[in-house]
Amino acid sequence: MYLRESEKMERTLLYSSTNVNPQLSALLDFLGVAQFTAPGGPANWQYRPTHMPMATAGQRPVFASADDTLMAIANPAFDPRQAVYLPPEAKSFIVATNRTAYEIVRADFARQHAEIAIRSETPCLLTIAQAHYHRWRADVAGRPVKIWRANYAFQALEIPARQPLVHLKYQDPLFEAGGVISVLSIVGCLLWVRRGIDYPQPK
């Protein structure tokens, strides 16, 4: 199963051809693509020194619809270091309007959580090349922060000035409840089997 936006972006932009499209160089940079197969065979790899880290910040927000955003990130003029595309409904919530100075001190990503240490004297946007999904939660200094869909299929959130630590966590209550039910069911089955062994039926 694939997330809808990620699958559409991959199908229409990234995997529409077996060769690397040079017009998508900026998008590949944003996605952190550090290697690609070079002409001559599938075992020949070529390094891309312009690839970006998974977490970047300070971009100028550009508000656009999903279709316009998909077209924009496919445009050779797209510069993910300078701008990030957000949905129009984010405009009334975002304070930052221009590029801002920042320093990402540390970015630790795990399977279901991340911790990012950032320095910025003014509010700034933090952009993460990780698929956007509504089960992700973010907090800054213990306060919940909205995660917006960014660059069509990814994540962005606004960091208040001088708030150095960002936490992201994947939370899926339904999945967790299903896991608990599964464990209890297994334990119940094992107890039932054991009871049958301990108390054999009379002949």
C-alpha positions in Angstrom: 0.0 0.0 0.0 1.2 3.5 -0.9 0.1 6.9 0.3 -1.9 8.6 -2.4 0.3 11.7 -3.0 3.6 9.9 -2.7 2.5 7.2 -5.1 1.2 9.8 -7.7 4.5 11.8 -7.4 6.6 8.7 -7.9 4.5 7.4 -10.8 4.2 10.7 -12.7 7.6 12.2 -12.0 10.2 9.8 -10.7 9.4 6.5 -12.3 7.9 7.6 -15.6 11.2 6.7 -17.2 14.1 4.3 -16.5 16.6 7.2 -16.8 17.1 10.1 -14.5 15.4 13.2 -15.7 17.9 16.1 -15.4 14.9 18.5 -15.0 14.1 16.8 -11.7 17.5 17.5 -10.2 16.1 19.9 -7.6 13.5 17.4 -6.5 16.0 14.6 -6.2 18.1 17.0 -4.1 15.2 17.5 -1.8 14.5 13.8 -1.5 18.1 13.2 -0.5 19.0 11.0 -3.5 22.7 10.6 -3.1 23.3 7.9 -5.7 21.8 6.9 -9.0 22.6 4.3 -11.6 24.9 5.7 -14.2 24.8 4.7 -17.9 26.6 1.5 -18.6 24.8 -1.0 -16.4 22.8 -1.4 -13.2 25.9 -1.9 -11.1 27.4 1.4 -12.0 26.5 4.1 -9.4 27.1 7.8 -9.6 27.3 10.1 -6.6 25.1 13.2 -6.4 27.0 15.8 -4.2 24.0 18.2 -4.2 21.6 16.0 -2.2 20.1 17.6 0.8 19.7 16.2 4.3 16.3 14.8 5.4 15.5 17.9 7.6 16.1 21.5 6.3 14.8 24.8 7.4 14.5 28.5 6.6 12.6 28.2 3.3 10.2 30.9 2.1 6.6 29.6 2.1 4.7 29.4 -1.2 1.0 28.7 -1.0 -0.4 26.7 -3.8 -3.0 24.0 -4.6 -1.9 20.3 -4.8 -2.0 20.3 -8.7 0.0 23.5 -8.9 2.5 22.2 -6.3 3.1 19.0 -8.3 3.8 21.1 -11.4 6.1 23.4 -9.5 8.3 20.7 -7.9 8.7 19.2 -11.4 9.8 22.5 -12.8 13.6 23.0 -13.3 13.3 26.4 -11.5 12.2 24.7 -8.3 14.7 25.3 -5.5 13.9 23.4 -2.3 16.6 25.3 -0.4 14.9 28.6 -1.0 11.1 27.8 -1.0 8.7 25.2 0.3 5.2 24.7 -1.1 2.3 24.6 1.4 -1.5 24.2 0.9 -3.5 27.5 0.7 -5.2 26.8 4.0 -1.9 27.1 5.8 -1.5 30.7 4.9 -3.4 32.2 7.8 -1.4 30.1 10.3 2.1 30.7 9.1 4.1 33.6 10.5 7.3 33.3 8.5 7.0 35.0 5.1 10.6 35.1 3.9 13.7 33.0 4.1 15.1 32.9 7.6 18.5 32.1 9.1 18.8 28.8 11.0 21.1 26.1 12.1 20.1 22.5 12.4 22.4 21.2 15.2 21.2 17.6 15.2 18.6 15.5 13.4 18.0 12.0 14.7 15.5 9.9 12.8 14.2 6.5 13.9 11.4 4.3 12.6 8.5 6.0 14.4 10.0 9.1 15.9 12.5 11.9 15.3 14.2 14.6 17.3 15.6 17.7 15.7 17.6 20.4 17.4 17.5 23.7 15.6 18.6 27.3 16.2 16.7 30.2 14.9 16.2 33.7 16.2 12.9 34.2 14.3 10.1 31.8 13.4 11.1 29.5 10.6 9.8 26.6 8.6 11.2 23.2 9.2 10.8 21.0 6.1 11.2 17.2 6.3 11.6 14.9 3.3 9.3 12.3 4.9 5.9 11.3 3.6 3.0 13.3 5.1 0.5 11.2 7.0 -2.1 12.3 9.5 -0.8 9.9 12.2 2.4 11.9 12.7 2.4 14.3 15.6 4.9 17.1 16.4 5.6 19.2 19.5 8.0 22.0 20.2 9.0 22.6 23.8 6.1 20.3 24.8 3.5 22.2 22.8 1.7 20.5 19.8 2.6 22.0 16.4 0.6 21.4 13.2 2.3 19.4 10.5 1.5 20.7 7.1 1.7 18.8 3.8 4.7 20.3 2.0 6.0 20.0 -1.5 3.0 17.9 -2.4 3.7 14.8 -0.3 6.0 15.6 2.5 6.1 17.5 5.9 6.7 21.0 7.1 6.0 22.7 10.4 6.7 26.2 11.7 9.1 26.5 14.6 8.7 29.5 17.0 11.7 31.7 17.6 14.3 30.4 20.0 12.6 27.0 20.5 15.5 24.6 20.0 14.0 21.1 20.2 11.4 19.5 17.9 9.9 16.0 18.5 8.0 14.0 15.9 6.2 10.8 16.8 4.0 8.4 14.8 0.9 7.5 16.8 -1.8 5.1 15.6 -4.2 4.2 18.4 -6.1 1.7 16.2 -2.9 -0.1 15.3 -1.9 -0.2 19.0 -5.3 -1.4 20.0 -5.2 -4.1 17.4 -1.7 -5.2 18.7 -3.1 -5.4 22.3 -6.1 -7.5 21.1 -3.8 -9.8 19.1 -1.5 -10.4 22.1 -4.4 -11.1 24.4 -5.9 -13.5 21.9 -2.6 -15.4 21.6 -2.3 -15.5 25.4 -5.9 -16.8 25.7 -5.3 -19.5 23.1 -2.1 -20.6 24.9 -3.9 -20.8 28.2 -6.8 -22.8 26.6 -4.3 -25.3 25.1 -2.5 -25.6 28.4 -5.7 -26.2 30.2 -6.5 -29.0 27.8 -3.1 -30.6 28.4 -3.4 -30.3 32.2 -6.9 -31.6 32.4 -7.2 -34.5 29.9 -10.7 -35.7 29.0 -11.8 -38.9 30.9 -12.0 -42.1 28.9 
